[in-house]
Amino acid sequence: MPVRGWKAVEPWLPDDDFDWDDLEVDLDEDDFLDEEILEENEKNMKNIFFENIKREKWSADIAEKLEFGNVNGFMKMEDGFEGYLGSYSEMEFFAYQFQKENGFHPDIITIRHFKPEKFIENLFKYCSIPRNAYYKAYQDERGKIKINSMLVAFNTGRDDQLYMYLDSDEAVFYYNQIDETQDSTFKLLISLLKGYIEPKVTKNKIYVVYQSQNGFEKTGFDVKKINVDLETNYNEGFDEVSKKIVDGLNDKNKTNLVILQGAPGTGKTTYIRYLTHKLKKNIIFISPDMVNQITDPAFIPFLIKNNDAVLIIEDAEPALGKRGPDGRTGAVSNILNLTDGLLSDCLNISIVATINTNEKNIDEALTRKGRLLLHHNFEKLSIEKSKALLEKLGRKDVEVNQPMTLSDIYFYGEDNNSSELKPKRMGFGN
């Protein structure tokens, strides 16, 4: 499928008397655009469609400017190929149908990181949606009907219509290039969509993956910003360890695997919360029992939409454990494929895994040089550091005779069995 920024052109056809032996093709590296130029072109295209179009809010006056068209003919399947294409990829099918209906291939623009729920809600609130609009809906756990994909057509004043397809996290337009250069329904819809686009990277948030009727999706939870003094809360040298982790995970050109090991309460999860404010990538939480699925064909579309992210796997012993006699385990193989295999080049996914077990139980393939950015063992805070932290917290009366965990220090003297005390924990819960 063509993407925005690459235009179809009329092919060159030779005359009947053309001598093919005269055709010479001489290409060198200078004939190809380097990565910086491609990135600049992408940036310029983004500026054209977003920075130069003023954001609009839904209103009755705005809604009156939208004249809906008809999708009946657009959705009609007349042969087996169309049926196959429709089941394989609705987006491909819509592009094919547009060309079949109008005699030319549409220009296509995809707006990602788009959250359609509120947009669709306002679409129904302010507009009279035609009964023949195409949409898919499902019933959530609370019994509420939600629309997760929708196709509508809009009249343009010409024979060809504008089509807008809303999916779970993106909006796709099939349109005539003419609409880019004049006031049009296309530009109006873009201006309305601008209010529902999330930034590609959202700081202070962790996304949790879940499986729905529509495949794998994610939902975000805000993480309260905490000021963690690495020098005070961790043993000597950890600030340098942290810098290596942050720099490595923020590297756009590399995938990395980080293993954080330590007994409960030593600060692994607290450090992950700290990372949410330091990383320039989205952080996605993967439960250990889902690791076997991360390179499943059904999971690949999710990873493609969330490329250049950091996956967090807590309590990852099942995922990192040594392989059996046959040398096979889905979890270890999947992690290797994502961080050091062919998929790593395509998806640029990094992984941070936390474990409580002994490092001897980790599969050797994961710790091989070149595959592992860092393996750090969180130990109890030294006697000197424990005493200093307790004094900083106002507990100068505590006598420290042995290393302590962070949870022991911060909740020193609290009776967790008392019904009068609220339960406390280190990590995401605070």
C-alpha positions in Angstrom: 0.0 0.0 0.0 1.4 3.4 -0.9 2.2 5.7 2.1 1.9 9.4 2.4 4.8 11.2 0.8 5.4 8.7 -2.0 3.4 9.6 -5.1 2.5 7.3 -8.0 3.7 8.5 -11.4 2.9 7.4 -14.9 5.3 4.6 -16.0 7.7 5.2 -18.8 7.0 3.0 -21.8 9.5 2.6 -24.6 8.7 2.9 -28.3 8.2 -0.2 -30.4 11.6 0.3 -32.1 13.5 0.9 -28.8 16.8 -1.0 -28.6 17.1 -2.4 -25.1 20.8 -2.8 -25.5 21.1 1.0 -25.4 19.6 1.1 -21.9 22.2 1.7 -19.2 21.6 2.0 -15.5 24.5 3.4 -13.4 23.6 3.8 -9.8 25.9 4.6 -6.9 25.4 5.6 -3.2 24.8 9.2 -4.2 21.6 8.2 -5.9 20.0 7.2 -2.7 18.7 9.3 0.2 20.5 8.8 3.5 18.7 8.4 6.8 19.0 12.1 7.8 17.3 13.2 4.5 14.5 10.7 4.9 13.9 11.8 8.5 13.9 15.5 7.4 11.3 14.6 4.7 9.2 12.9 7.2 9.4 15.9 9.5 8.4 18.2 6.7 5.4 16.1 5.8 4.3 16.2 9.4 4.6 20.0 9.4 2.5 20.3 6.3 -0.4 18.3 7.7 -0.4 19.2 11.4 1.4 22.5 12.2 -0.2 24.3 9.3 -3.7 23.2 10.1 -5.4 25.0 13.0 -6.9 22.8 15.7 -10.7 22.9 15.9 -13.1 21.7 18.6 -16.4 20.0 18.0 -19.4 22.2 17.7 -22.8 22.2 16.0 -21.5 24.8 13.5 -18.5 22.6 12.6 -20.7 19.5 12.3 -22.9 21.2 9.8 -20.0 21.5 7.4 -19.7 17.7 7.3 -21.8 16.1 4.6 -21.8 12.3 4.8 -21.6 10.1 1.8 -22.5 6.5 1.1 -20.3 3.4 1.8 -22.6 0.8 0.3 -20.7 0.4 -3.0 -17.4 0.8 -1.3 -18.0 -2.3 0.9 -19.4 -4.5 -1.8 -17.3 -7.6 -2.5 -17.8 -9.1 -6.0 -15.2 -11.9 -6.2 -13.1 -14.2 -4.1 -10.0 -12.0 -4.3 -11.9 -9.1 -2.7 -13.2 -11.3 0.0 -9.7 -12.6 0.7 -8.3 -9.0 0.7 -11.1 -7.8 3.0 -10.4 -10.6 5.5 -6.6 -10.2 5.3 -6.4 -6.4 5.7 -9.3 -4.0 5.8 -6.9 -1.1 5.1 -5.6 -2.8 1.9 -9.2 -3.6 0.9 -10.3 0.0 1.2 -7.5 1.2 -0.9 -8.3 -1.4 -3.6 -12.0 -0.5 -3.5 -11.3 3.3 -3.8 -9.2 2.7 -6.9 -11.8 0.3 -8.4 -14.6 2.9 -7.7 -12.8 6.0 -8.9 -10.3 4.9 -11.5 -7.2 6.2 -9.6 -5.3 5.2 -6.5 -6.1 7.3 -3.4 -3.6 9.3 -1.5 -3.4 7.8 1.9 -2.4 9.3 5.2 -2.3 7.3 8.5 -2.4 9.2 11.8 -1.1 7.1 14.6 -1.2 7.4 18.4 -4.8 8.5 17.9 -7.3 7.6 20.6 -10.7 7.3 18.9 -13.1 6.9 21.8 -13.9 10.5 22.5 -13.7 11.5 18.8 -16.3 8.9 17.9 -18.4 9.9 20.9 -18.4 13.5 19.6 -19.0 12.3 16.1 -22.3 10.7 17.2 -23.1 13.6 19.5 -22.9 16.3 16.8 -23.6 14.5 13.6 -26.3 12.3 12.2 -24.3 9.2 11.2 -25.8 7.4 8.2 -27.3 4.0 9.0 -25.1 2.4 6.3 -21.9 3.5 8.0 -19.6 0.5 8.5 -18.4 -0.1 12.1 -17.4 -2.9 14.4 -18.5 -2.9 18.1 -18.0 -5.0 21.1 -19.4 -5.3 24.6 -16.8 -4.6 27.3 -16.6 -6.3 30.7 -19.2 -3.8 32.2 -21.7 -4.5 29.4 -21.1 -1.2 27.6 -21.1 -1.3 23.8 -18.0 0.3 22.4 -17.0 0.9 18.8 -13.5 -0.1 18.0 -13.4 0.5 14.2 -15.5 2.5 11.9 -15.6 3.6 8.2 -17.5 6.7 7.0 -17.6 8.5 3.7 -17.9 12.3 3.1 -19.1 14.1 0.0 -16.5 16.4 -1.6 -18.6 18.1 -4.3 -17.0 15.8 -6.8 -17.7 12.3 -8.0 -15.1 10.8 -5.7 -15.7 10.7 -2.0 -13.4 11.1 1.0 -13.2 8.0 3.3 -12.2 8.0 6.9 -11.3 4.7 8.7 -10.9 4.8 12.5 -9.2 1.9 14.1 -8.3 1.1 17.7 -5.3 3.6 17.7 -5.1 5.2 14.3 -7.1 7.1 11.7 -6.6 6.5 8.0 -7.8 8.8 5.2 -8.3 7.7 1.6 -8.6 10.9 -0.4 -7.9 12.9 -3.6 -4.7 15.0 -3.6 -6.8 18.0 -4.6 -8.1 18.2 -1.0 -4.6 19.1 0.3 -4.5 22.4 -1.6 -7.9 23.9 -0.7 -10.3 24.2 2.1 -11.9 20.8 2.3 -13.6 18.3 4.5 -10.3 16.4 4.7 -8.5 19.4 6.3 -11.5 20.0 8.6 -11.4 16.4 9.9 -7.6 16.7 10.4 -8.2 19.8 12.5 -10.7 18.0 14.6 -8.4 14.9 15.0 -5.6 17.0 16.3 -7.2 17.2 19.7 -7.1 13.4 20.1 -3.5 12.6 19.2 -1.2 11.4 22.0 2.5 12.1 21.8 4.5 9.2 20.6 6.4 9.0 23.9 4.4 9.7 27.1 6.6 10.3 30.2 5.5 9.3 33.7 3.3 6.5 32.4 3.5 2.7 32.2 1.4 0.8 29.7 0.0 -2.6 30.5 -0.7 -5.1 27.7 -3.9 -7.1 27.7 -5.7 -9.3 25.2 -9.1 -8.3 23.9 -11.4 -9.6 21.2 -9.5 -7.5 18.8 -6.0 -8.8 19.6 -3.4 -7.3 21.9 -3.9 -3.8 23.2 -2.4 -1.5 25.8 -3.8 0.8 28.4 -1.8 3.5 30.2 -1.4 4.3 33.9 0.2 7.4 35.3 3.2 6.8 37.5 3.6 9.3 40.3 6.9 11.1 39.9 9.3 10.3 42.7 12.6 11.9 43.5 15.0 9.0 44.1 18.4 10.0 45.3 20.5 7.2 43.8 23.5 8.1 46.0 21.5 7.8 49.2 19.2 4.9 48.4 21.7 2.6 46.6 25.2 1.3 47.3 28.4 2.9 46.0 28.8 3.2 42.3 25.1 2.7 41.4 24.8 6.2 39.9 27.3 5.1 37.2 25.4 1.9 36.7 22.1 3.8 36.3 23.7 6.2 33.7 24.8 3.2 31.6 21.2 1.8 31.8 19.5 5.1 30.9 21.9 5.9 28.1 21.7 2.4 26.6 17.9 2.2 26.7 17.6 5.7 25.2 19.9 4.8 22.3 17.6 4.9 19.2 20.0 2.7 17.1 20.4 -0.2 19.5 18.3 -2.8 21.3 19.3 -3.8 24.7 18.6 -6.3 27.4 18.9 -5.3 31.1 18.6 -7.8 34.0 17.9 -6.4 37.4 18.4 -9.0 40.1 17.9 -8.8 43.9 15.8 -9.9 46.9 12.4 -8.4 47.4 12.6 -4.9 48.9 16.1 -4.0 47.6 14.8 -1.3 45.2 14.3 -3.0 41.8 10.7 -1.8 41.2 11.4 1.6 42.7 14.2 2.0 40.2 11.9 1.1 37.3 9.6 3.9 38.5 12.6 6.2 38.4 13.3 5.0 34.8 9.8 6.1 33.7 11.0 9.7 34.2 14.3 9.3 32.5 13.6 7.2 29.4 12.6 8.9 26.1 10.7 5.8 25.0 7.3 4.3 26.0 7.5 1.7 28.8 5.2 -1.3 28.4 4.7 -3.8 31.2 4.5 -7.5 30.1 3.4 -10.1 32.6 5.6 -13.1 32.9 2.9 -15.5 31.6 2.7 -13.4 28.4 6.4 -13.7 27.4 5.7 -16.8 25.4 3.5 -14.8 23.1 5.7 -11.8 22.4 6.9 -13.1 19.0 3.7 -14.9 18.2 2.3 -13.8 14.8 -0.7 -12.4 16.6 1.5 -10.2 18.8 3.7 -8.8 16.0 1.2 -6.1 14.8 1.1 -4.8 18.4 4.9 -4.6 18.5 5.0 -2.9 15.1 2.6 -0.2 16.4 4.7 0.2 19.6 8.1 -0.1 18.1 11.1 1.7 19.8 9.6 0.9 23.2 11.0 -0.7 26.4 9.3 -3.8 27.6 9.4 -4.4 31.4 9.0 -8.0 32.7 8.8 -8.2 36.5 9.4 -11.5 38.2 10.9 -12.8 35.0 12.3 -16.1 36.2 10.0 -18.2 33.9 11.2 -16.1 31.0 15.0 -16.1 31.7 15.4 -19.6 33.2 17.8 -22.2 31.6 16.5 -24.2 28.7 15.8 -27.9 29.1 17.8 -30.8 27.6 16.2 -30.2 24.2 17.5 -26.6 24.3 14.1 -25.1 23.6 12.0 -22.7 25.5 9.7 -20.2 23.9 10.4 -17.3 26.3 14.2 -17.3 26.1 14.1 -17.6 22.3 11.6 -14.8 22.0 13.7 -12.5 24.2 16.8 -13.3 22.1 14.9 -12.6 18.9 13.7 -9.2 20.1 17.0 -8.0 21.5 19.6 -9.7 19.2 17.8 -11.3 16.3 16.2 -10.2 13.1 13.2 -8.8 14.8 15.5 -6.5 16.8 16.4 -4.6 13.6 12.8 -4.2 12.6 11.2 -3.3 15.9 14.0 -1.8 18.0 12.5 -3.2 21.2 14.5 -3.2 24.5 13.8 -5.3 27.5 14.3 -4.8 31.2 13.7 -7.9 33.3 13.7 -8.2 37.1 14.3 -11.4 39.0 14.7 -12.5 42.6 16.5 -15.8 41.8 20.2 -16.6 41.7 22.0 -15.6 38.5 23.1 -19.2 38.0 19.6 -20.0 37.0 19.7 -17.6 34.0 20.1 -19.1 30.6 23.7 -18.5 29.4 22.6 -17.3 26.0 21.1 -14.2 27.5 24.3 -13.1 29.3 26.6 -13.7 26.3 28.7 -10.6 25.4 27.1 -8.3 23.0 23.6 -9.4 24.0 23.3 -8.0 27.5 23.7 -4.3 28.2 23.9 -4.8 31.9 23.2 -7.4 34.7 23.0 -5.6 38.0 22.5 -7.3 41.4 20.7 -5.1 43.9 22.1 -5.9 47.3 21.0 -4.8 50.7 22.2 -1.3 51.6 25.5 -1.4 53.5 25.6 -0.7 57.2 27.0 2.8 56.7 24.4 3.7 54.0 21.5 2.2 56.0 22.5 4.2 59.0 22.8 7.4 57.0 19.4 6.9 55.3 17.7 6.2 58.6 19.2 9.4 60.1 18.0 11.3 57.0 14.5 9.9 57.7 14.7 11.1 61.3 15.5 7.8 62.9 18.8 8.5 64.6 17.9 6.2 67.4 18.1 3.0 65.3 21.1 0.9 65.8 22.3 -0.7 62.6 24.3 -3.9 62.9 23.8 -5.4 59.5 22.9 -4.4 55.9 19.2 -3.5 55.4 16.7 -3.5 52.5 15.1 -0.3 51.4 11.7 -1.6 52.5 13.1 -2.4 56.0 14.5 1.1 56.2 11.5 3.1 55.0 9.0 1.1 56.9 11.1 0.5 60.0 9.2 -0.3 63.1 5.8 -0.7 61.4 3.7 -3.6 62.3 2.3 -4.9 58.9 0.0 -7.3 60.8 -1.8 -4.5 62.6 -5.3 -3.8 61.4 -4.8 -0.1 62.2 -2.0 0.3 59.6 -2.6 0.6 55.9 -0.6 -1.8 53.9 2.5 -0.3 52.3 4.8 -1.6 49.6 7.7 -0.4 47.5 7.2 -0.2 43.8 4.4 0.7 41.4 1.8 0.8 44.2 3.2 3.9 45.8 
